[in-house]
Amino acid sequence: MLPAEIIMKVTEHIKQAKSTLFSIEILPPLKGKNVQSIFDGIDPLMEFKPSFVDVTYHREEYVYKKRDGGFLEKISIKKRPGTVGICAAIMNRYKIDAVPHIICGGFSKEETENALIDLQFLGIDNVLALRGDSIKSEPSFVPEPNGHSYAVDLVQQIVKMNKGKYLENEMEEVAPTNFCIGVAGYPEKHFEAPNMISDMKYLKAKIDAGGEYIVTQMFYDNKPYFDFVKKCRDAGITVPIIPGLKILTSKKQAVALPKTFKIDVPQEMLEMIEKCKNDKEAVEAGIEWAIQQSKELIKFGVPCLHFYTMGTSEATRRVASKIF
Ligand SMILES: Cc1cc2nc3c(=O)[nH]c(=O)nc-3n(C[C@H](O)[C@H](O)[C@H](O)COP(=O)(O)OP(=O)(O)OC[C@H]3O[C@@H](n4cnc5c(N)ncnc54)[C@H](O)[C@@H]3O)c2cc1C
């Protein structure tokens, strides 16, 4: 566990910052790899002093295997294990804050409480509270029996624990947790929301419930982010809104990312990528785009630039070297 003076909440990092902060999000490595692959991804970025490292959570997926007699057996596979352990390893090695993502999907309220107790035990005081996406075999999000349907419900549970209210009222002498809670926001609207007004209403509900800052979905055009910040402020959302950035690193990502993350790729960027003869040229173009995007965001006054590294740090290192 880190000494108390090193552990800080994301909101404290932002409050104390004299300039735009740098932070990253990493994915737990695929099943079978070890924590060294995480360190190999973070080491090259340490010179830019990330204020915190987010670690995503990936719920179980299921495959069906044919057994004797034609029966189909549902088998749970977990491709990216270890969010909690990885956070502890990062804090221990680098002496910086780790932010585990906690999701509703696949968790009952009891399991959520147990995960949060583990985090508190390890001295991890930051969490990003999310609903999670539906699993591939389900057309829309299905909560666990006795689980949460929306991120706002998860935020409420964490806030209760921060007040010392656990699920089991009979528990005696429970220590209140001390989590700083971040939530997700979507400058181009969450894909399930019927419109932006509705999405904004539920974002506001997450903040009113206790969300202390927002991290946005990735975007490649700053204009929707600027508009989103204005809409949030008009709606009475006053918390920091951290832009999330993913550097384009291959030609096919220009088509794959919009599909996976339900985001737009601006026409100017698309034309630029189409002109690239190969991925090597696409990486250069993606890095240049991210540098210009970052400079404009800093000018706008964003609290932090949060990079989705997705297991590769070289592009982020090159952008950070021009910005920080
Ligand atoms: C920064 C960031 C990090 C992420 N990290 C992960 C991760 O680690 N693991 C992972 O699995 N996924 C992750 N995701 C993906 C995220 O889980 C999905 O985008 C998911 O579909 C929505 O999550 P949410 O927390 O925004 O959900 P919510 O805030 O619950 O919103 C989901 C949808 O429901 C609507 N809604 C909300 N409340 C209500 C209500 N009470 N009634 C009706 N409608 C409502 C919203 O408008 C929205 O359309 C991340 C996303 C972002 C932006």
The ligand as a MOL file (V3000), in Angstrom:
LIG
                    3D

  0  0  0     0  0            999 V3000
M  V30 BEGIN CTAB
M  V30 COUNTS 53 58 0 0 0
M  V30 BEGIN ATOM
M  V30 1 C -14.2440 6.6210 -20.3090 0
M  V30 2 C -14.9170 5.3070 -20.5520 0
M  V30 3 C -14.4020 4.1370 -19.9860 0
M  V30 4 C -15.0220 2.9020 -20.2030 0
M  V30 5 N -14.4900 1.7670 -19.6320 0
M  V30 6 C -15.1270 0.5780 -19.7620 0
M  V30 7 C -14.6380 -0.5940 -19.1090 0
M  V30 8 O -13.6140 -0.5870 -18.4420 0
M  V30 9 N -15.3350 -1.7550 -19.2560 0
M  V30 10 C -16.4860 -1.8120 -20.0010 0
M  V30 11 O -17.0730 -2.8890 -20.0850 0
M  V30 12 N -16.9750 -0.7200 -20.6280 0
M  V30 13 C -16.3270 0.4760 -20.5260 0
M  V30 14 N -16.8230 1.5940 -21.1570 0
M  V30 15 C -17.9930 1.4640 -22.0260 0
M  V30 16 C -19.3130 1.7290 -21.2700 0
M  V30 17 O -19.4870 0.7510 -20.2830 0
M  V30 18 C -20.4370 1.6680 -22.3110 0
M  V30 19 O -20.3610 2.7910 -23.1550 0
M  V30 20 C -21.8360 1.4720 -21.7780 0
M  V30 21 O -22.6810 1.1950 -22.9000 0
M  V30 22 C -22.4270 2.6820 -21.0520 0
M  V30 23 O -21.8420 2.8790 -19.8600 0
M  V30 24 P -22.2140 4.1570 -18.9510 0
M  V30 25 O -21.5340 4.0070 -17.6790 0
M  V30 26 O -22.0360 5.4000 -19.7190 0
M  V30 27 O -23.8000 3.8450 -18.7520 0
M  V30 28 P -25.0140 4.6790 -18.1960 0
M  V30 29 O -24.6170 5.9910 -17.6370 0
M  V30 30 O -25.7800 3.7680 -17.3250 0
M  V30 31 O -25.8510 4.9800 -19.5380 0
M  V30 32 C -26.1730 3.9340 -20.4490 0
M  V30 33 C -27.3370 4.3720 -21.3350 0
M  V30 34 O -28.5490 4.3880 -20.5940 0
M  V30 35 C -29.1130 5.6920 -20.5420 0
M  V30 36 N -29.5940 5.8470 -19.1440 0
M  V30 37 C -28.8300 6.0700 -18.0500 0
M  V30 38 N -29.5880 6.0560 -16.9390 0
M  V30 39 C -30.8600 5.7790 -17.3380 0
M  V30 40 C -32.1130 5.6110 -16.6690 0
M  V30 41 N -32.1970 5.7210 -15.3420 0
M  V30 42 N -33.2000 5.3160 -17.4180 0
M  V30 43 C -33.1250 5.2050 -18.7520 0
M  V30 44 N -31.9790 5.3670 -19.4580 0
M  V30 45 C -30.8560 5.6440 -18.7570 0
M  V30 46 C -28.0160 6.6480 -20.9480 0
M  V30 47 O -28.5200 7.8230 -21.5800 0
M  V30 48 C -27.2050 5.7820 -21.9110 0
M  V30 49 O -27.8050 5.7830 -23.1830 0
M  V30 50 C -16.2000 2.8340 -21.0050 0
M  V30 51 C -16.7150 4.0210 -21.5800 0
M  V30 52 C -16.0870 5.2410 -21.3750 0
M  V30 53 C -16.6400 6.4930 -22.0190 0
M  V30 END ATOM
M  V30 BEGIN BOND
M  V30 1 1 1 2
M  V30 2 1 2 3
M  V30 3 2 2 52
M  V30 4 2 3 4
M  V30 5 1 4 5
M  V30 6 1 4 50
M  V30 7 2 5 6
M  V30 8 1 6 7
M  V30 9 1 6 13
M  V30 10 2 7 8
M  V30 11 1 7 9
M  V30 12 1 9 10
M  V30 13 2 10 11
M  V30 14 1 10 12
M  V30 15 2 12 13
M  V30 16 1 13 14
M  V30 17 1 14 15
M  V30 18 1 14 50
M  V30 19 1 15 16
M  V30 20 1 16 17
M  V30 21 1 16 18
M  V30 22 1 18 19
M  V30 23 1 18 20
M  V30 24 1 20 21
M  V30 25 1 20 22
M  V30 26 1 22 23
M  V30 27 1 23 24
M  V30 28 2 24 25
M  V30 29 1 24 26
M  V30 30 1 24 27
M  V30 31 1 27 28
M  V30 32 2 28 29
M  V30 33 1 28 30
M  V30 34 1 28 31
M  V30 35 1 31 32
M  V30 36 1 32 33
M  V30 37 1 33 34
M  V30 38 1 33 48
M  V30 39 1 34 35
M  V30 40 1 35 36
M  V30 41 1 35 46
M  V30 42 1 36 37
M  V30 43 1 36 45
M  V30 44 2 37 38
M  V30 45 1 38 39
M  V30 46 1 39 40
M  V30 47 2 39 45
M  V30 48 1 40 41
M  V30 49 2 40 42
M  V30 50 1 42 43
M  V30 51 2 43 44
M  V30 52 1 44 45
M  V30 53 1 46 47
M  V30 54 1 46 48
M  V30 55 1 48 49
M  V30 56 2 50 51
M  V30 57 1 51 52
M  V30 58 1 52 53
M  V30 END BOND
M  V30 END CTAB
M  END
